[in-house]
Amino acid sequence: MGDGQTSLLTVGELARVLGVPIHKVQYVLRTRAVKPSARVGNFRVFSQADAEYVASVLRRIDADRGRGCP
């Protein structure tokens, strides 16, 4: 990712990079209405900014869960 080129990630690659199950990434994409940057064949691909957004949402969900929030 640090090669100077814009890297686009599939949902599976997002999950692998973030170290979370695919269903968690899919949940964030669906509930936060994150649109793919592009489509490559049948694959939705997302930008690095999308990956950072998904990671921040997952951190907030985990933090809320730790405080006893539903």
MMTF fields as JSON, N, C-alpha, C and O atoms, coordinates in Angstrom:
{
  "mmtfVersion": "1.0.0",
  "mmtfProducer": "UNKNOWN",
  "numBonds": 279,
  "numAtoms": 280,
  "numGroups": 70,
  "numChains": 1,
  "numModels": 1,
  "chainsPerModel": [1],
  "groupsPerChain": [70],
  "chainIdList": ["A"],
  "bondAtomList": [4, 2, 8, 6, 12, 10, 16, 14, 20, 18, 24, 22, 28, 26, 32, 30, 36, 34, 40, 38, 44, 42, 48, 46, 52, 50, 56, 54, 60, 58, 64, 62, 68, 66, 72, 70, 76, 74, 80, 78, 84, 82, 88, 86, 92, 90, 96, 94, 100, 98, 104, 102, 108, 106, 112, 110, 116, 114, 120, 118, 124, 122, 128, 126, 132, 130, 136, 134, 140, 138, 144, 142, 148, 146, 152, 150, 156, 154, 160, 158, 164, 162, 168, 166, 172, 170, 176, 174, 180, 178, 184, 182, 188, 186, 192, 190, 196, 194, 200, 198, 204, 202, 208, 206, 212, 210, 216, 214, 220, 218, 224, 222, 228, 226, 232, 230, 236, 234, 240, 238, 244, 242, 248, 246, 252, 250, 256, 254, 260, 258, 264, 262, 268, 266, 272, 270, 276, 274],
  "bondOrderList": [1, 1, 1, 1, 1, 1, 1, 1, 1, 1, 1, 1, 1, 1, 1, 1, 1, 1, 1, 1, 1, 1, 1, 1, 1, 1, 1, 1, 1, 1, 1, 1, 1, 1, 1, 1, 1, 1, 1, 1, 1, 1, 1, 1, 1, 1, 1, 1, 1, 1, 1, 1, 1, 1, 1, 1, 1, 1, 1, 1, 1, 1, 1, 1, 1, 1, 1, 1, 1],
  "groupList": [{"groupName": "MET", "atomNameList": ["N", "CA", "C", "O"], "elementList": ["N", "C", "C", "O"], "formalChargeList": [0, 0, 0, 0], "bondAtomList": [1, 0, 2, 1, 3, 2], "bondOrderList": [1, 1, 2], "singleLetterCode": "M", "chemCompType": "L-PEPTIDE LINKING"}, {"groupName": "GLY", "atomNameList": ["N", "CA", "C", "O"], "elementList": ["N", "C", "C", "O"], "formalChargeList": [0, 0, 0, 0], "bondAtomList": [1, 0, 2, 1, 3, 2], "bondOrderList": [1, 1, 2], "singleLetterCode": "G", "chemCompType": "PEPTIDE LINKING"}, {"groupName": "ASP", "atomNameList": ["N", "CA", "C", "O"], "elementList": ["N", "C", "C", "O"], "formalChargeList": [0, 0, 0, 0], "bondAtomList": [1, 0, 2, 1, 3, 2], "bondOrderList": [1, 1, 2], "singleLetterCode": "D", "chemCompType": "L-PEPTIDE LINKING"}, {"groupName": "GLN", "atomNameList": ["N", "CA", "C", "O"], "elementList": ["N", "C", "C", "O"], "formalChargeList": [0, 0, 0, 0], "bondAtomList": [1, 0, 2, 1, 3, 2], "bondOrderList": [1, 1, 2], "singleLetterCode": "Q", "chemCompType": "L-PEPTIDE LINKING"}, {"groupName": "THR", "atomNameList": ["N", "CA", "C", "O"], "elementList": ["N", "C", "C", "O"], "formalChargeList": [0, 0, 0, 0], "bondAtomList": [1, 0, 2, 1, 3, 2], "bondOrderList": [1, 1, 2], "singleLetterCode": "T", "chemCompType": "L-PEPTIDE LINKING"}, {"groupName": "SER", "atomNameList": ["N", "CA", "C", "O"], "elementList": ["N", "C", "C", "O"], "formalChargeList": [0, 0, 0, 0], "bondAtomList": [1, 0, 2, 1, 3, 2], "bondOrderList": [1, 1, 2], "singleLetterCode": "S", "chemCompType": "L-PEPTIDE LINKING"}, {"groupName": "LEU", "atomNameList": ["N", "CA", "C", "O"], "elementList": ["N", "C", "C", "O"], "formalChargeList": [0, 0, 0, 0], "bondAtomList": [1, 0, 2, 1, 3, 2], "bondOrderList": [1, 1, 2], "singleLetterCode": "L", "chemCompType": "L-PEPTIDE LINKING"}, {"groupName": "VAL", "atomNameList": ["N", "CA", "C", "O"], "elementList": ["N", "C", "C", "O"], "formalChargeList": [0, 0, 0, 0], "bondAtomList": [1, 0, 2, 1, 3, 2], "bondOrderList": [1, 1, 2], "singleLetterCode": "V", "chemCompType": "L-PEPTIDE LINKING"}, {"groupName": "GLU", "atomNameList": ["N", "CA", "C", "O"], "elementList": ["N", "C", "C", "O"], "formalChargeList": [0, 0, 0, 0], "bondAtomList": [1, 0, 2, 1, 3, 2], "bondOrderList": [1, 1, 2], "singleLetterCode": "E", "chemCompType": "L-PEPTIDE LINKING"}, {"groupName": "ALA", "atomNameList": ["N", "CA", "C", "O"], "elementList": ["N", "C", "C", "O"], "formalChargeList": [0, 0, 0, 0], "bondAtomList": [1, 0, 2, 1, 3, 2], "bondOrderList": [1, 1, 2], "singleLetterCode": "A", "chemCompType": "L-PEPTIDE LINKING"}, {"groupName": "ARG", "atomNameList": ["N", "CA", "C", "O"], "elementList": ["N", "C", "C", "O"], "formalChargeList": [0, 0, 0, 0], "bondAtomList": [1, 0, 2, 1, 3, 2], "bondOrderList": [1, 1, 2], "singleLetterCode": "R", "chemCompType": "L-PEPTIDE LINKING"}, {"groupName": "PRO", "atomNameList": ["N", "CA", "C", "O"], "elementList": ["N", "C", "C", "O"], "formalChargeList": [0, 0, 0, 0], "bondAtomList": [1, 0, 2, 1, 3, 2], "bondOrderList": [1, 1, 2], "singleLetterCode": "P", "chemCompType": "L-PEPTIDE LINKING"}, {"groupName": "ILE", "atomNameList": ["N", "CA", "C", "O"], "elementList": ["N", "C", "C", "O"], "formalChargeList": [0, 0, 0, 0], "bondAtomList": [1, 0, 2, 1, 3, 2], "bondOrderList": [1, 1, 2], "singleLetterCode": "I", "chemCompType": "L-PEPTIDE LINKING"}, {"groupName": "HIS", "atomNameList": ["N", "CA", "C", "O"], "elementList": ["N", "C", "C", "O"], "formalChargeList": [0, 0, 0, 0], "bondAtomList": [1, 0, 2, 1, 3, 2], "bondOrderList": [1, 1, 2], "singleLetterCode": "H", "chemCompType": "L-PEPTIDE LINKING"}, {"groupName": "LYS", "atomNameList": ["N", "CA", "C", "O"], "elementList": ["N", "C", "C", "O"], "formalChargeList": [0, 0, 0, 0], "bondAtomList": [1, 0, 2, 1, 3, 2], "bondOrderList": [1, 1, 2], "singleLetterCode": "K", "chemCompType": "L-PEPTIDE LINKING"}, {"groupName": "TYR", "atomNameList": ["N", "CA", "C", "O"], "elementList": ["N", "C", "C", "O"], "formalChargeList": [0, 0, 0, 0], "bondAtomList": [1, 0, 2, 1, 3, 2], "bondOrderList": [1, 1, 2], "singleLetterCode": "Y", "chemCompType": "L-PEPTIDE LINKING"}, {"groupName": "ASN", "atomNameList": ["N", "CA", "C", "O"], "elementList": ["N", "C", "C", "O"], "formalChargeList": [0, 0, 0, 0], "bondAtomList": [1, 0, 2, 1, 3, 2], "bondOrderList": [1, 1, 2], "singleLetterCode": "N", "chemCompType": "L-PEPTIDE LINKING"}, {"groupName": "PHE", "atomNameList": ["N", "CA", "C", "O"], "elementList": ["N", "C", "C", "O"], "formalChargeList": [0, 0, 0, 0], "bondAtomList": [1, 0, 2, 1, 3, 2], "bondOrderList": [1, 1, 2], "singleLetterCode": "F", "chemCompType": "L-PEPTIDE LINKING"}, {"groupName": "CYS", "atomNameList": ["N", "CA", "C", "O"], "elementList": ["N", "C", "C", "O"], "formalChargeList": [0, 0, 0, 0], "bondAtomList": [1, 0, 2, 1, 3, 2], "bondOrderList": [1, 1, 2], "singleLetterCode": "C", "chemCompType": "L-PEPTIDE LINKING"}],
  "groupTypeList": [0, 1, 2, 1, 3, 4, 5, 6, 6, 4, 7, 1, 8, 6, 9, 10, 7, 6, 1, 7, 11, 12, 13, 14, 7, 3, 15, 7, 6, 10, 4, 10, 9, 7, 14, 11, 5, 9, 10, 7, 1, 16, 17, 10, 7, 17, 5, 3, 9, 2, 9, 8, 15, 7, 9, 5, 7, 6, 10, 10, 12, 2, 9, 2, 10, 1, 10, 1, 18, 11],
  "groupIdList": [1, 2, 3, 4, 5, 6, 7, 8, 9, 10, 11, 12, 13, 14, 15, 16, 17, 18, 19, 20, 21, 22, 23, 24, 25, 26, 27, 28, 29, 30, 31, 32, 33, 34, 35, 36, 37, 38, 39, 40, 41, 42, 43, 44, 45, 46, 47, 48, 49, 50, 51, 52, 53, 54, 55, 56, 57, 58, 59, 60, 61, 62, 63, 64, 65, 66, 67, 68, 69, 70],
  "secStructList": [7, 7, 1, 1, 1, 7, 7, 7, 5, 7, 2, 2, 2, 2, 2, 2, 2, 2, 6, 1, 7, 2, 2, 2, 2, 2, 2, 2, 2, 2, 2, 6, 6, 7, 7, 7, 1, 3, 3, 3, 6, 6, 3, 3, 3, 5, 7, 2, 2, 2, 2, 2, 2, 2, 2, 2, 2, 2, 2, 2, 2, 2, 2, 2, 2, 2, 6, 6, 7, 7],
  "xCoordList": [0.804, 0.0, 0.842, 0.354, 2.07, 2.896, 3.745, 4.798, 3.325, 4.125, 3.85, 4.338, 3.056, 2.781, 1.579, 1.096, 1.083, -0.091, -1.321, -1.247, -2.46, -3.7, -4.114, -4.288, -4.27, -4.668, -6.15, -6.659, -6.817, -8.227, -8.352, -7.684, -9.214, -9.341, -10.751, -11.732, -10.844, -12.146, -12.582, -11.811, -13.812, -14.313, -13.44, -13.102, -13.077, -12.224, -10.853, -10.313, -10.293, -8.984, -9.085, -8.185, -10.18, -10.399, -10.402, -9.737, -11.149, -11.236, -9.865, -9.507, -9.099, -7.771, -6.839, -6.132, -6.838, -5.969, -6.334, -5.457, -7.64, -8.1, -8.064, -8.186, -7.899, -7.829, -9.164, -9.221, -10.24, -11.589, -12.305, -11.914, -13.359, -14.135, -14.85, -15.181, -15.075, -15.723, -17.088, -17.46, -17.845, -19.195, -19.196, -20.154, -18.135, -18.065, -17.865, -18.478, -17.015, -16.797, -18.082, -18.475, -18.736, -19.99, -21.056, -21.822, -21.109, -22.068, -21.839, -22.787, -20.592, -20.282, -20.607, -21.2, -20.231, -20.494, -21.998, -22.437, -22.78, -24.224, -24.905, -25.718, -24.588, -25.293, -24.86, -25.623, -23.657, -23.165, -23.254, -22.789, -23.846, -24.058, -22.766, -22.754, -21.692, -20.415, -20.481, -20.691, -20.302, -20.352, -18.952, -17.972, -18.85, -17.532, -16.943, -17.667, -15.636, -14.948, -15.102, -15.151, -15.177, -15.308, -15.781, -15.929, -16.011, -16.323, -15.324, -15.039, -14.806, -13.897, -14.543, -14.494, -15.144, -15.939, -17.123, -17.883, -17.282, -18.35, -17.903, -18.678, -16.682, -16.138, -16.32, -16.082, -16.75, -16.748, -15.367, -14.846, -14.778, -13.466, -13.552, -14.291, -12.768, -12.824, -11.445, -10.424, -11.434, -10.181, -9.57, -10.186, -8.359, -7.685, -8.467, -8.535, -9.054, -9.869, -11.086, -11.468, -11.688, -12.814, -12.356, -13.062, -11.174, -10.634, -10.423, -10.728, -9.91, -9.701, -11.034, -11.142, -12.046, -13.374, -13.964, -14.477, -13.897, -14.425, -13.695, -14.33, -12.382, -11.605, -12.049, -12.168, -12.296, -12.716, -14.105, -14.351, -15.003, -16.345, -16.245, -16.9, -15.437, -15.277, -14.67, -15.06, -13.725, -13.145, -14.211, -14.268, -15.068, -16.148, -17.13, -17.575, -17.474, -18.392, -17.788, -18.472, -16.512, -15.85, -15.777, -15.964, -15.507, -15.438, -16.807, -16.904, -17.845, -19.2, -19.576, -20.205, -19.199, -19.507, -18.782, -19.319, -17.575, -16.803, -17.388, -17.153, -18.149, -18.79, -20.178, -20.88, -20.569, -21.884, -23.016, -24.185, -22.689, -23.721, -24.191, -23.385, -25.466, -25.972, -25.425, -25.768],
  "yCoordList": [-1.199, 0.0, 1.254, 2.311, 1.182, 2.359, 2.538, 3.172, 2.004, 2.066, 3.3, 3.403, 4.253, 5.469, 5.371, 6.392, 4.172, 3.995, 3.933, 3.516, 4.353, 4.243, 2.783, 2.176, 2.227, 0.833, 0.753, 1.459, -0.111, -0.357, -1.748, -2.684, -1.877, -3.12, -3.685, -2.944, -4.989, -5.654, -5.774, -5.467, -6.219, -6.393, -7.39, -7.159, -8.479, -9.476, -8.934, -9.229, -8.145, -7.539, -6.525, -6.434, -5.758, -4.82, -5.577, -5.175, -6.665, -7.455, -7.984, -7.938, -8.484, -9.025, -7.937, -8.139, -6.782, -5.671, -5.174, -4.853, -5.115, -4.619, -5.697, -5.392, -6.954, -8.044, -8.365, -8.722, -8.237, -8.52, -9.464, -9.587, -10.136, -11.001, -10.186, -9.018, -10.807, -10.141, -9.594, -8.507, -10.331, -9.872, -8.535, -7.77, -8.245, -6.944, -5.814, -4.753, -6.043, -5.037, -4.842, -3.71, -5.938, -5.842, -5.086, -4.313, -5.305, -4.607, -3.092, -2.327, -2.667, -1.234, -0.653, 0.422, -1.345, -0.851, -0.689, 0.289, -1.657, -1.631, -0.574, 0.203, -0.535, 0.361, 1.812, 2.717, 2.046, 3.42, 3.875, 4.961, 3.048, 3.356, 3.803, 4.793, 3.066, 3.354, 2.804, 1.609, 3.678, 3.291, 2.914, 3.54, 1.908, 1.525, 2.624, 3.388, 2.685, 3.647, 3.264, 4.117, 1.954, 1.44, 0.0, -0.584, -0.541, -1.961, -2.556, -1.976, -3.71, -4.435, -5.794, -6.672, -5.944, -7.152, -7.132, -6.164, -8.197, -8.263, -7.814, -7.895, -7.347, -6.965, -5.475, -4.643, -5.155, -3.762, -3.49, -4.296, -2.378, -2.03, -0.676, 0.219, -0.564, 0.599, 1.225, 0.544, 2.524, 3.267, 3.119, 2.563, 3.624, 3.619, 4.491, 4.172, 5.585, 6.444, 5.675, 5.826, 4.859, 4.019, 3.031, 2.797, 2.457, 1.506, 2.181, 1.601, 3.392, 4.129, 4.46, 4.411, 4.795, 5.078, 3.826, 3.887, 2.701, 1.438, 1.094, 0.691, 1.248, 0.961, 1.851, 1.381, 3.137, 4.046, 3.679, 3.753, 3.289, 2.869, 1.612, 1.516, 0.654, -0.579, -0.292, -0.918, 0.643, 1.023, 1.628, 1.319, 2.503, 3.108, 2.056, 2.107, 1.099, 0.026, -0.768, -1.06, -1.115, -1.87, -1.056, -1.603, 0.244, 1.106, 1.207, 1.138, 1.368, 1.439, 0.132, 0.136, -0.976, -2.287, -2.458, -3.069, -1.925, -2.012, -1.185, -1.473, -0.158, 0.691, 0.198, 0.84, -0.935, -1.48, -0.931, -1.165, -0.199, 0.306, -0.837, -1.682, -0.873, -1.957, -1.914, -2.761],
  "zCoordList": [0.0, 0.0, 0.0, -0.4, 0.427, 0.477, -0.771, -0.7, -1.907, -3.116, -3.965, -5.09, -3.422, -4.166, -5.076, -5.564, -5.317, -6.147, -5.259, -4.103, -5.813, -5.078, -5.076, -6.133, -3.888, -3.824, -3.506, -2.636, -4.219, -3.982, -3.389, -3.829, -2.388, -1.656, -1.769, -1.705, -1.936, -1.901, -0.437, 0.473, -0.219, 1.141, 1.9, 3.062, 1.26, 1.902, 2.252, 3.318, 1.358, 1.629, 2.76, 3.595, 2.792, 3.902, 5.225, 6.18, 5.275, 6.501, 6.909, 8.085, 5.945, 6.239, 6.761, 7.749, 6.096, 6.502, 7.904, 8.706, 8.19, 9.486, 10.566, 11.753, 10.16, 11.129, 11.776, 12.952, 11.005, 11.522, 10.564, 9.403, 11.049, 10.154, 9.064, 9.267, 7.935, 6.806, 7.19, 6.748, 8.01, 8.338, 9.077, 8.965, 9.828, 10.512, 9.499, 9.617, 8.517, 7.471, 6.682, 6.401, 6.325, 5.573, 6.363, 5.788, 7.676, 8.533, 8.464, 8.287, 8.604, 8.56, 7.187, 7.096, 6.134, 4.784, 4.549, 3.944, 5.033, 4.823, 5.7, 5.201, 6.988, 7.907, 7.774, 8.113, 7.289, 7.126, 5.67, 5.324, 4.832, 3.411, 2.719, 1.988, 2.959, 2.309, 0.888, 0.68, -0.068, -1.48, -1.956, -1.552, -2.802, -3.323, -4.2, -4.838, -4.216, -5.081, -6.543, -7.429, -6.772, -8.142, -8.066, -6.992, -9.243, -9.366, -10.353, -11.401, -9.998, -10.876, -11.093, -10.231, -12.255, -12.483, -11.533, -11.503, -10.758, -9.767, -8.387, -7.434, -8.262, -6.967, -6.713, -7.59, -5.489, -5.042, -4.471, -3.701, -4.834, -4.296, -3.598, -4.008, -2.53, -1.663, -1.533, -1.626, -1.318, -1.213, 0.179, 1.088, 0.323, 1.625, 2.61, 3.797, 2.13, 3.009, 3.529, 4.689, 2.675, 3.105, 4.177, 5.158, 3.981, 4.957, 6.306, 7.348, 6.289, 7.539, 8.207, 9.432, 7.412, 7.959, 8.601, 9.719, 7.911, 8.447, 9.748, 10.723, 9.772, 10.981, 12.139, 13.271, 11.865, 12.939, 13.462, 14.665, 12.577, 13.015, 13.872, 14.91, 13.448, 14.222, 15.597, 16.583, 15.676, 16.974, 17.879, 19.07, 17.308, 18.109, 18.596, 19.742, 17.735, 18.131, 19.289, 20.27, 19.172, 20.237, 21.532, 22.619, 21.419, 22.605, 23.272, 24.498, 22.492, 23.044, 23.721, 24.78, 23.122, 23.69, 25.025, 25.948, 25.128, 26.354, 27.485, 28.658, 27.134, 28.147, 28.524, 29.304, 27.971, 28.299, 27.45, 27.757, 26.382, 25.489, 24.589, 24.198, 24.26, 23.389, 21.994, 21.17]
}
